């Protein structure tokens, strides 16, 4: 028996020596442990957040997404899920759990692996705040000692609160509150049992169990956490079964038309915050409250995307986005297919999918965990590239990367990511508060903000400012101007002969300014500008906020050959909408610090109160009346679909169909829509302001004005009524411009049927018209940066 006792004694001696060594090491290390001030005075990095005026999150910026919550605000179901997954005996041990260590060791021996760890929640707090993740015995000893010290100085609830707020859970989300919003778009109290189980399963391996990137593995982890909750007695069998059967549905999977999608607004707010606070803005918990309203922003984004997709449909399917080699993936190996799709991000609700089978009648495609069959009207747009005679390089075939969109009960359809861009913004006509702003089709694909940064030619949407200038020089809406041919020889232009034309190629003789604006007659606009002189008009338009240097004083100014941004156009049209006052658009209303104190607040000039008057109220009223005619019987009759009598605006289409505009308003709200390519190129024959930009404006205003009553504008003093023959509506002129013996105005024919024609205006290829012998080049179309990249 003695030969048995010797080894046991030797092992005992080794254990004693080991314990003595550990005790000595712990005794020496204890005084050198770091102070717990980081925990007792917890100051986490809180990201910069941007909100709508009515309190909805638009975006957040910072390396760490985090929302600090108090332990009392954490729902019991989440606390139970965390304890079941990470540390069931948390409230029983003193920082280190010997029973948990033995259980994990037995489980790992049984499974032959390292599936379970033995770190308690307290040990994880120690590691996350003070230590690295290196796997050494020295680091583990410090982790245990720190856990014991933490338990001596903080209550269990304080430790759990730190853990819930500090732990990294993937997708830049730190803490469970941020993760709930990141993965499910919910606050903690809104989480279901199944969602709480998914989040509780993330600390073990955030990337491996990410429900967005790896939904299958996240599902397996969810089932494990639910079983642990059942074994721990936190839930009963019925709750377990119900939660286990619920399919995962993350924010990305359930994204719909009601997501706010204010990335362009959020980026503008971010730039402002960094200018004010530097890089510290990303961790001080600053909240920026914008002027944007959630419902308006949703409507603007939806209208713009629908309008762009409608344009894209008119110009046909270009073919698959790319082709990949399916290899041995076939129709079963989803991991291989997921890998192939990983290089293709979703663009809004246009989801990337890889084609498995294709025929003119049906397409089978794989989309992150599911195989879909697309048929019927879902193939209508892509049908030319499914035909037998389709070009091989553009044919839909196995391995093709296509874009699909969910039509709900109607199944799926194949679309494509549009190449064309658009912008839409609206402002409060009296204050300049931006109510909605979308700077492009998709921010993640193209961050260039076309609403604020794109300098483009406005075309005939600029004519109202020329007409407004004319009213100040003695013209009236009833003034007759010849709509006849014009020719400027090279000796006059300084470059080449110029024979401008109307969009419809017709000349209709004498007509009133009112009719000429409604029909967007180029010849009349040029003659008006000749009469008032380009130099006067160049100076006059600065009242509306335009830069004189970007509008050279030549006759092409009458056709909108200068450079503007949608932001400028919204501010300029607001002058007509609010009765003659200059307002400045702004997108940030106030800034709140991490403690909830307002540190900056905008007090904007208000029309009729503190804003400067820049045009005569009579001028504003007459221009509004003329622009209402553009809607009622001119180039913008599509706006009549809104069924309102207080809408006014102007279409614009530039040379070679490079830009399409509609700028319109009612007395409360101004909205500007623009369509074009980032690098200017032809939109296509017939893609005018009335056909490409106006439908976007109408769709947006249908929501923005749905509860706003019509507001007829009272006529200001100083206007004299002149009757028209034949009982037609009377016209008005400035009192000082009244003829000595006014006669009834004739009624001229208005030869235009909006039901059959769309006489919008495309600028002909025109050089500017300078004073004689002064050569000059046309105003360029340029892009200019706005703030930091």
Number of C-alpha atoms within 10 A of each C-alpha: 5 6 7 8 10 11 11 11 11 11 12 12 12 12 12 12 12 12 12 12 12 13 12 12 14 16 12 11 13 14 9 10 14 11 13 17 8 12 19 14 8 11 11 19 20 24 24 27 23 28 24 27 19 13 13 14 19 24 22 23 17 19 14 21 26 28 21 19 17 13 17 9 10 17 14 13 20 24 17 24 30 26 22 26 23 23 19 20 18 20 13 10 16 18 25 23 19 12 12 20 16 12 15 18 18 13 16 15 12 9 11 9 10 11 11 17 15 18 22 24 25 28 23 20 24 25 20 16 15 17 15 11 9 9 8 8 9 10 15 17 15 22 25 21 21 25 24 17 20 24 19 12 13 14 12 19 13 17 22 22 20 24 21 25 21 22 19 24 25 21 17 15 24 25 26 30 22 26 25 24 19 21 22 23 17 17 16 22 14 13 19 15 20 26 26 25 31 28 29 26 28 25 19 16 12 17 16 15 25 23 25 20 15 16 19 17 14 24 21 14 24 28 21 18 26 28 20 21 23 19 13 16 12 17 18 12 11 10 14 18 14 11 18 21 10 13 11 18 15 18 17 15 12 12 13 12 13 13 16 22 22 25 22 24 26 25 22 19 24 22 15 17 20 15 13 11 12 11 12 16 23 23 20 19 22 26 25 29 25 26 23 28 20 24 17 22 29 21 22 32 29 22 23 28 22 16 23 26 19 15 20 18 15 12 11 14 19 16 23 23 15 14 18 14 11 18 9 9 14 14 16 11 11 17 14 16 25 18 11 19 19 13 9 16 12 18 16 19 16 18 20 25 27 28 26 22 18 19 16 17 14 15 23 19 24 22 19 21 13 9 17 17 17 19 18 14 15 22 20 16 16 24 20 20 23 22 14 11 9 14 13 11 12 18 21 29 20 20 23 24 24 24 22 24 17 15 10 7 6 10 15 19 22 24 25 24 22 17 12 19 20 28 30 31 28 33 29 25 32 27 24 25 23 29 27 28 30 30 28 28 27 21 18 14 13 13 15 21 22 31 25 23 19 23 22 25 30 28 29 30 26 26 25 21 23 24 26 23 23 24 23 17 13 14 20 24 22 19 15 18 17 18 23 17 15 12 11 14 13 16 13 18 22 20 18 16 16 19 13 21 23 22 18 15 8 12 16 14 13 15 20 20 25 23 23 25 24 27 25 29 28 27 22 27 28 22 18 22 25 15 13 19 15 25 15 16 25 23 16 21 19 16 19 24 16 21 17 17 13 16 23 24 23 25 25 26 27 28 32 25 29 27 25 23 22 28 26 21 25 31 27 27 29 34 26 33 28 28 27 26 30 30 30 23 22 19 23 25 19 17 20 17 16 14 9 11 11 14 10 13 12 12 9 17 17 18 21 15 10 13 17 15 17 17 20 15 20 21 24 22 21 25 25 27 19 24 24 24 23 26 23 20 19 27 30 30 19 18 24 14 10 15 9 14 14 18 27 26 30 32 31 31 33 27 19 17 24 24 28 32 33 32 30 32 29 27 21 19 26 32 33 30 31 31 30 25 15 17 11 16 13 14 20 13 8 15 23 28 31 26 22 26 31 31 22 30 27 21 20 26 24 16 17 21 16 9 8 11 10 14 13 11 15 7 11 14 10 13 19 15 14 17 17 16 14 10 8 11 10 14 19 17 23 19 12 10 15 16 9 6 6 10 11 13 16 13 14 12 9 14 9 14 11 15 9 7 11 20 23 28 29 28 24 18 14 18 23 23 28 20 15 11 12 12 17 16 12 15 19 13 16 15 17 12 12 14 12 11 8
